Amino acid sequence: MQELWECGKEKITREEINNNLLLATDEKGRTVWHVAAERGNLEALQNVWEWAKEELTTQEINNKLLAPDDKGRTAWHVAAKRGNLEVLQEVLDWAKEKLTTDEINNKLLLAPDDKGRTVWHVAAKRGNSEALQEIWSWAKEQLTTEEVNNKLLLATDGNGNIAWHVAAQRGNLEVLQKIWDWAKEEITTEEINNKLLLATDNKGRTVWHMIVKDDNLEILQKIWDWAKEQLTTEEINNKLLAPDDK
């Protein structure tokens, strides 16, 4: 890759380097930055970053190199999907060099893809508890308490799913436990009950409906235990055990 870069610099103009190499997109709207992140190729990603700093303006780096693909996914989303912590950390570190705090929050931590999913949803869907832990730690550093609660912990995607729903659908008890523990630290009992345990997606389904459908007894038992701790008998009967909209 280094040899190709050096050869390109000798043969073509700076504008051609930028448009045909660094900023070129494939049929899916992905730059070389997306591809390197998806493959977990940290060395390639580092090379691209150094070349970008040599050849591109700060505005070009911010608006194009960190831009989403055709599915609204940045390299940050792609790395989260792959569960690659090294790539996630590098992208965040580089973003801190070039972006404002507001841009880091809105273009990375809280940026939604075309399905309304942030990296938080992506990590929960993949069942990657380590990635989820790191994203949580970074969010706590970067965001206000209100932003952490409303835009990360309890944020919904385009289907009305919070990360809690996503983890339940994937049958990942470790991720569910982490989200539960963080919720107990950060939000009120009323918010835990109404925005977590009893929260419904766009189809009117709570996490309970999702787990019953998948017949995951281990997670079903865990949700039941948490519900017994948090909810009144009336809430359990009328809200948790109530039928969904379907």
Protein Blocks (a to p, Z undefined) as FASTA:
>chain_A
ZZmmmmmmmmmcfklmmmmmmmpccfkopafklmmmmnopaklmmmmmmmmmmmmcfklm
mmmmmpccfkopafklmmmmnopaklmmmmmmmmmmmmcfklmmmmmmmoccfkopafkl
mmmmnopaklmmmmmmmmmmmmcfklmmmmmmmpccfkopafklmmmmnopaklmmmmmm
mmmmmmcfklmmmmmmmoccfkopafklmmmmnopaklmmmmmmmmmmmmcfklmmmmmm
pccfZZ
